[in-house]
Amino acid sequence: MTTIDADADLLPRCRAGDEVAWRELVTRHTRKVFGLAYRFTGRVDQAEDLTQEVFVKVYGALDSYDSRYRFSTWLFRIAGNAAIDHLRRRKMKTVSLEVPDDGGEG
């Protein structure tokens, strides 16, 4: 049985609240989601937080998953969007490049 087939078998159980099935699905995909999160953040602690956030979002949206498509595709769409949102929240402060006018002539 391939991972794709196994994911398809686990998803109905996850939707029904089967914690063992959910843990298996998370275990199966955590490493790749963490890798994506780390590439976006560059920090282990932030990647761990982002990975957890992704799986919380996925769990809350299981009913909207369309089984005609691969679960991993849907999962990584959510992960990518969460990573982009994370970067938006972390925007760096802008610094003016203008030289202040001190009233003097240079």
Secondary structure, DSSP 4 states (H G I P E B T S, - for coil): --HHHHHHHHHHHHHTT-HHHHHHHHHHHHHHHHHHHHHHH--HHHHHHHHHHHHHHHHHTGGG--TTS-HHHHHHHHHHHHHHHHHHHTPPPP---SPP--S---
